[in-house]
């Protein structure tokens, strides 16, 4: 159920059920809180949330909050922000692909890319590396008990990226089904790195990255898995 609200919430708007799947859509323009106070309030309140900006909200306000999200180490999932990031990555990649749930307009996405080209390039390098991680994960034996260690071995020879300054919200996009379309146009293999901090630690709501890669939205994992464990496909490989 969607609940259209403002920040701060009124007492009668809060759901007492901690397991509730209600999604709170916070209207920025109608909220008393603005800027980082608005962002921090939503990130700390513990509800499933997204943010709505009407046409009266200035780009500078949206930019400030999106940059905060892309540099935050508090794991969150704001669909409108993730959609904007996806669109900006596609612009950077020169791929004609855009989702409509973005918090930014097309023109604003172009401006954001110009203003944050270095940050976007770092996220792209991570996502290109993540595709190789998906391939490694998909080709592990079904009964593998040490997936992280086995995947690390398969990255042998790849550069090690010891960065710890990227936002954990990079992994938030893996929840969204459209994210995997990013890979339909291929990756830059020269960008493949192994990221020990992000691949090995449970940084994402105390879960590992594997938890998010194995969600039903990841059709690449599903296709590769089904192919590898399909008898006809195995026979075909033997013939080759």
Long-range contacts (C-beta under 8 A, 24 or more apart in sequence): 4-52, 6-30, 6-31, 6-32, 7-31, 7-32, 7-33, 7-38, 7-41, 7-42, 8-32, 8-33, 8-41, 9-45, 14-47, 15-47, 20-47, 20-48, 21-48, 22-47, 22-48, 23-48, 23-49, 23-50, 24-48, 24-49, 24-50, 25-49, 25-50, 25-51, 25-52, 26-50, 26-51, 26-52, 27-52, 27-54, 28-52, 28-53, 28-54, 28-57, 28-61, 29-53, 29-54, 29-56, 29-57, 34-61, 35-61, 35-64, 35-65, 36-64, 36-68, 38-65, 39-65, 39-68, 39-69, 43-72, 43-74, 43-76, 48-77, 49-78, 50-78, 50-79, 50-80, 51-78, 51-80, 51-81, 51-103, 52-80, 53-80, 53-103, 59-104, 59-108, 59-111, 62-103, 62-104, 62-108, 63-108, 63-111, 63-112, 63-115, 66-103, 66-104, 66-112, 67-116, 67-119, 69-167, 69-169, 70-116, 70-119, 70-123, 70-167, 70-169, 71-119, 71-167, 72-167, 72-168, 72-169, 73-167, 73-168, 73-203, 74-168, 75-168, 75-169, 75-171, 75-172, 75-203, 75-204, 75-205, 76-169, 76-172, 77-169, 77-172, 77-175, 78-103, 78-172, 79-176, 81-169, 82-172, 82-173, 82-175, 82-176, 82-179, 83-176, 83-178, 84-109, 84-112, 85-123, 85-173, 86-173, 86-176, 86-178, 86-179, 86-182, 88-112, 88-113, 88-116, 88-120, 89-120, 89-123, 89-124, 89-127, 89-182, 90-182, 92-117, 92-120, 92-121, 92-124, 93-124, 93-182, 93-185, 95-185, 97-181, 97-182, 97-185, 99-178, 122-163, 122-166, 123-166, 123-170, 124-188, 124-191, 125-161, 125-191, 125-193, 126-166, 126-170, 126-195, 126-198, 127-170, 127-182, 127-187, 128-187, 128-188, 128-189, 128-191, 128-192, 129-158, 129-161, 129-191, 129-192, 129-193, 129-194, 129-195, 130-213, 131-183, 131-187, 131-220, 132-158, 132-187, 132-192, 133-199, 133-209, 133-213, 134-213, 134-218, 134-220, 134-221, 134-224, 135-224, 137-210, 137-213, 137-214, 137-221, 138-220, 138-221, 138-224, 138-225, 138-228, 139-224, 139-228, 142-229, 147-210, 148-199, 148-200, 148-208, 148-210, 151-199, 152-194, 152-196, 152-199, 152-200, 155-194, 158-192, 158-193, 158-194, 159-192, 159-193, 159-194, 160-193, 160-194, 160-196, 161-193, 161-194, 161-195, 162-196, 162-197, 163-195, 163-197, 164-197, 166-198, 168-198, 168-203, 168-204, 170-198, 171-198, 171-203, 171-204, 171-209, 171-212, 172-204, 174-209, 174-212, 174-213, 174-215, 174-217, 174-218, 175-212, 175-215, 175-217, 176-217, 177-217, 179-217, 180-217, 180-218, 180-219, 180-220, 183-220
